Amino acid sequence: QIQLVESGGGLVQAGGSLRLSCAASGRTFSTRAMAWFRQAPGKERAFVAGISWSGSDTSYSDSVKARYSISRDNAKNTVYLQMNSLKPEDTAVYYCAADKRIYGLGYAGAPYDYWGQGTQVTVSS
């Protein structure tokens, strides 16, 4: 099984930047697509960004694609989310997720079956 642990969240001012990290266990990490989701108070969990198993393809929601960047370092079993030009509307708990399958492409509709505990991101105005 895959264990995921997010870190890097915190309080930042609008316009600032933050980088989230997701550390994964297991030898199958390098063959699985990964993604970031977020959930704001009173809202449903939403897809933010995804990356294919190889790192060659990435996907973003329209609201963040000009400001966020997802990447991975398979040697470290870690996926990252670089967030720039942060806005108060980005405030949410951010979750890391791993695809149920191997060799996935990291799209929003993929079957993500493994989840981390989440890390809080708060953006002040």
Buried (B, 14 or more C-beta within 10 A) or exposed (E): EBEBBBBBBEEBEEEEEBEBBBBBEBEBBBBBBBBBBBBBEEEEBBBBBBBBBBBEBBBBBEEBEEBBBBBBEBEEBBBBBBBBEBBEEBBBBBBBBBBBBEEBBBBBEBEBEBBBEBBEBBBEE
